[in-house]
Amino acid sequence: MEFHVILTLAQSAEDGGNYATINRIVKANPGNTRKGLLNWAFQKAPEGFEGANIVFFSAEPNVLPSSESEVGA
């Protein structure tokens, strides 16, 4: 199943105060977890963001409902 994963990180002021966002579509195997996707995204962060603070994290299925009734219309 595909997931849309977004992770935004912030460095501390001592480390430059920069932000980085990882925004990817990831194929996950049955049994994978949101924590596993978070760890994967953290590994994709640019150099220098190894202990950065998590500002935002989302891992949602990369599918839309197939009919209006599934949206609640």
C-alpha positions in Angstrom: 0.0 0.0 0.0 1.2 3.5 -0.8 1.4 6.2 1.9 2.0 9.9 1.5 4.6 10.8 4.2 5.4 14.3 5.3 8.0 15.1 8.0 9.1 18.6 8.9 12.1 19.0 11.2 13.5 22.1 12.9 17.1 22.5 14.1 17.8 24.2 17.4 19.0 27.8 17.2 22.5 26.6 18.2 22.5 24.4 15.1 21.4 27.1 12.7 17.6 27.2 13.3 16.9 25.7 9.8 13.9 23.7 8.7 13.7 20.7 6.4 10.6 18.9 5.0 10.5 15.4 3.6 7.5 14.9 1.3 7.3 11.5 -0.4 5.1 8.6 -1.6 6.3 5.4 0.1 5.3 1.8 -0.5 4.8 0.1 2.8 4.5 -3.7 3.3 1.8 -5.3 5.4 2.8 -5.1 9.1 4.7 -1.8 8.6 3.9 0.9 11.2 3.6 4.7 11.4 6.7 4.6 13.6 8.5 2.7 10.9 7.5 5.3 8.3 8.6 8.1 10.7 12.0 6.4 11.2 12.3 6.0 7.4 11.6 9.7 6.9 14.1 10.7 9.6 16.8 8.7 7.7 16.0 10.8 4.5 16.6 14.1 6.4 19.5 16.3 5.2 22.8 16.1 6.9 22.8 18.1 10.2 19.2 17.3 11.1 20.1 14.1 13.2 18.5 15.2 16.6 16.2 17.9 15.1 12.8 18.5 16.6 9.7 17.1 14.8 7.5 20.0 13.9 5.0 18.0 11.8 4.5 14.3 10.8 1.8 12.7 8.7 1.5 9.2 7.1 -1.8 8.8 5.2 -2.9 6.3 2.7 -2.3 7.7 -0.8 -5.8 7.0 -2.1 -8.9 9.0 -2.4 -12.4 7.7 -1.7 -14.0 6.1 -4.8 -17.4 7.7 -4.4 -19.0 10.8 -2.8 -20.8 8.6 -0.3 -17.4 7.7 1.2 -16.6 11.4 1.7 -19.7 12.0 3.7 -21.6 14.0 1.1 
